[in-house]
């Protein structure tokens, strides 16, 4: 009996550890579902999680080639028609994963005044939409930026085992959805050098394009202040050669702000979405 109690206590402690370290409910990871991933070819990614720019070296080159209109951190030609982003969710997601996706969508809808995220129900009319797919190990978290036409993918890597890293976190899901809405990362803003420093020596040469900034002919911040607390901001050690040394950090005036850790939209994130998609 004593051995059973000890074993039960160990199991409970293990479950608690998994929940703390991964955010995934350990009891919900059913091995029978672990192989039910969506099959796809992973696109070339820009800035770590932006799909659709494979033929271009940088997002700036793609933007200049694909659009002459400016309307984001976005562009006129990439905005969602009628201010509606239609979406579908893969049937392969298990219950707790699907619940988190719905919660993230609801959070965005609760804070936006013009744009609506609406589940797709009519394939003949709702031709342009985002399909949220259940990604397997090492597929990452990524999305296209804005509406690209017909079906486009948003990938969420799910935990292959209880302690595995994954993308099914509230903030991560919203981050990728905001890309799909039409926004790039905050630190690609025209004015970013006034607010953050970049440690180029700790970034691999082939990764330095991820830290480019774009001029005002390419993107707009809608008159909003630079936002270190944005859900769309890089973290201090992203793309680091030496993970103990920073690659991007706030300038001294804002050094107490922790970047890249947000799990909810900031006031500026919300303002920019509402300015891109105003209610009238």
C-alpha positions in Angstrom: 0.0 0.0 0.0 2.9 2.3 0.9 4.5 1.7 -2.5 1.2 2.5 -4.3 0.9 5.8 -2.4 4.5 6.7 -3.2 3.9 5.9 -6.9 0.7 7.9 -7.1 2.5 10.9 -5.5 5.3 10.6 -8.0 2.8 10.6 -10.9 1.0 13.6 -9.6 4.3 15.5 -9.2 5.3 14.6 -12.7 2.0 15.9 -14.1 2.4 19.1 -12.2 5.9 19.5 -13.6 4.8 19.0 -17.1 2.0 21.6 -16.7 4.5 24.1 -15.3 7.2 23.7 -17.9 5.2 23.2 -21.2 1.8 24.7 -20.6 0.3 21.5 -21.9 -2.1 19.4 -19.8 -0.1 16.2 -19.4 -3.3 14.1 -18.9 -4.5 15.2 -22.4 -1.6 13.9 -24.4 -3.0 10.7 -25.8 -0.3 8.7 -27.7 -3.0 7.6 -30.1 -3.2 11.2 -31.4 0.6 11.9 -31.5 0.9 10.7 -35.1 -2.2 12.6 -36.4 -0.4 15.6 -37.8 -1.3 17.6 -40.9 1.0 16.7 -43.8 2.5 19.6 -45.7 5.7 21.0 -47.1 7.3 23.5 -44.7 7.8 26.8 -46.6 11.0 28.9 -46.3 10.5 31.3 -43.4 11.5 34.9 -42.9 12.1 36.4 -39.5 11.6 32.9 -38.0 7.9 32.5 -38.5 6.8 34.4 -41.7 5.9 32.3 -44.7 5.5 33.3 -48.3 8.8 35.1 -49.1 10.9 32.1 -50.2 11.9 33.6 -53.5 13.0 36.9 -51.9 16.0 37.4 -49.6 14.1 39.8 -47.4 10.5 40.9 -46.6 11.4 44.3 -48.0 12.2 42.9 -51.4 9.0 40.9 -51.4 6.9 43.9 -50.3 8.4 46.1 -53.0 7.8 43.4 -55.6 4.3 42.5 -54.6 2.7 45.8 -53.5 2.9 49.5 -54.3 0.5 50.4 -51.5 1.4 50.8 -47.9 -1.0 49.9 -45.1 0.8 48.0 -42.3 3.8 46.9 -40.0 1.1 46.3 -43.6 -0.3 46.9 -47.2 -3.6 47.7 -49.0 -3.4 44.6 -51.2 -2.9 42.3 -48.3 -5.9 43.4 -46.2 -8.8 41.0 -45.6 -11.8 41.7 -47.8 -14.8 43.2 -46.0 -12.8 43.1 -42.8 -13.5 39.4 -42.3 -10.7 36.8 -41.8 -12.3 33.4 -42.4 -10.6 30.4 -40.8 -10.8 26.7 -40.5 -9.2 24.5 -37.8 -7.8 21.1 -38.5 -9.9 18.2 -37.3 -6.6 16.6 -36.0 -6.3 19.0 -33.1 -7.2 17.4 -29.8 -9.7 19.0 -27.3 -7.3 21.1 -25.2 -5.4 22.4 -28.3 -8.7 23.3 -30.1 -9.9 25.1 -26.9 -6.8 27.2 -26.8 -7.1 28.2 -30.4 -10.8 29.2 -29.9 -9.8 31.2 -26.8 -7.1 33.1 -28.8 -9.6 33.9 -31.6 -12.2 35.0 -29.1 -9.6 37.3 -27.4 -8.8 39.0 -30.7 -12.5 39.4 -31.6 -13.2 40.9 -28.1 -10.6 43.6 -28.7 -11.2 44.6 -32.3 -13.8 47.0 -33.5 -13.7 46.5 -37.3 -12.1 43.2 -38.1 -13.8 39.9 -37.4 -12.4 36.4 -37.3 -15.1 34.1 -38.5 -15.2 30.3 -38.9 -15.6 29.4 -42.6 -18.9 27.7 -43.4 -19.5 28.3 -47.1 -16.7 27.2 -49.5 -18.4 28.7 -52.5 -18.5 32.2 -51.1 -15.7 32.3 -48.5 -12.9 31.5 -50.9 -10.1 33.3 -49.0 -9.3 31.9 -45.6 -6.7 30.7 -43.1 -6.4 27.0 -42.4 -4.9 26.4 -39.0 -3.0 23.1 -39.2 -1.7 20.7 -36.5 2.0 20.6 -37.1 4.3 17.7 -36.1 7.7 17.8 -34.5 10.1 20.6 -35.6 7.5 22.2 -37.9 7.4 25.4 -35.8 5.0 28.2 -35.5 4.4 30.2 -38.6 1.9 32.1 -40.8 1.6 34.1 -44.0 1.2 37.9 -43.5 -2.2 39.2 -44.5 -4.6 37.8 -47.1 -2.7 36.1 -49.9 -5.7 34.6 -51.7 -7.7 31.3 -51.4 -6.4 28.9 -48.8 -3.4 29.9 -46.7 -1.8 28.0 -43.8 -1.0 28.9 -40.3 1.0 26.2 -38.5 1.0 25.3 -34.8 3.5 22.7 -33.8 1.9 20.5 -31.1 3.8 18.6 -28.3 5.0 15.3 -29.5 5.3 14.2 -25.9 4.4 15.8 -22.6 7.6 17.8 -22.0 8.2 18.8 -25.7 8.2 22.4 -26.8 5.2 23.5 -28.8 3.2 26.4 -30.2 -0.2 25.9 -28.5 0.2 28.8 -26.1 -2.3 31.6 -25.9 0.3 34.3 -26.9 1.9 32.2 -29.6 -1.4 31.5 -31.3 -2.4 35.2 -31.2 1.0 36.2 -32.5 0.6 34.0 -35.6 -3.0 35.2 -36.1 -1.8 38.8 -36.0 0.7 37.9 -38.8 -2.3 36.5 -40.7 -4.3 39.7 -40.0 -1.5 41.7 -41.7 1.4 42.6 -39.4 5.1 42.0 -39.3 7.2 42.1 -36.2 7.4 45.2 -34.1 11.2 45.6 -34.3 11.1 45.8 -38.1 9.6 49.3 -37.7 11.3 52.3 -39.4 12.1 54.0 -36.0 13.3 50.9 -34.1 16.9 52.1 -33.7 15.7 54.8 -31.4 14.3 52.2 -29.0 16.4 49.0 -29.2 20.0 48.0 -29.9 21.0 45.1 -32.1 24.1 43.0 -31.3 25.1 42.1 -34.8 28.2 40.3 -33.6 26.1 37.6 -31.9 23.9 36.9 -34.9 24.9 34.5 -37.6 25.5 36.3 -41.0 22.8 34.2 -42.7 20.3 35.2 -40.0 21.0 38.9 -39.9 18.3 39.6 -42.5 15.8 38.7 -39.7 16.7 42.0 -38.0 16.3 44.3 -40.9 14.1 47.4 -40.5 11.9 48.8 -43.2 11.5 52.4 -44.3 8.3 54.4 -44.4 7.7 53.6 -48.0 7.3 49.9 -47.0 5.5 49.9 -43.7 3.5 52.1 -41.3 3.0 52.1 -37.6 -0.2 54.1 -37.8 1.2 56.8 -35.7 1.5 54.5 -32.7 4.5 54.7 -30.3 7.2 52.0 -30.4 5.9 49.1 -28.3 8.5 47.0 -26.4 5.6 45.2 -24.8 4.1 44.2 -28.2 3.0 40.6 -28.7 4.9 40.9 -32.0 8.3 41.8 -30.6 11.4 39.6 -30.7 12.9 38.3 -27.5 16.4 39.3 -26.2 18.1 36.1 -27.4 16.4 35.3 -30.6 18.7 34.0 -33.4 21.7 34.2 -31.0 25.0 32.5 -31.7 25.7 32.4 -27.9 22.3 32.0 -26.2 23.7 33.7 -23.0 24.3 36.9 -24.8 21.6 39.2 -26.2 20.8 39.9 -29.8 18.3 42.7 -29.3 17.6 44.7 -26.2 15.8 47.9 -25.2 17.8 51.1 -24.9 18.6 52.2 -21.3 15.4 54.3 -20.9 13.3 51.1 -21.4 15.8 48.5 -20.0 13.4 47.3 -17.4 10.8 46.2 -20.0 11.0 42.4 -20.8 10.7 42.0 -24.5 9.4 39.0 -26.4 7.6 37.5 -23.4 4.1 38.9 -23.9 1.2 36.4 -23.8 -1.5 39.0 -24.5 -2.0 41.8 -27.0 -0.8 45.2 -25.8 -2.8 48.4 -26.1 -0.7 49.4 -29.1 -1.2 46.0 -30.8 -5.0 46.5 -30.4 -4.8 50.1 -31.6 -2.9 49.1 -34.8 -5.4 46.4 -35.7 -8.3 48.7 -35.2 -6.5 51.4 -37.3 -5.9 48.9 -40.1 -9.5 47.7 -40.0 -11.6 50.6 -38.7 -15.2 50.0 -37.8 -16.5 52.3 -40.6 
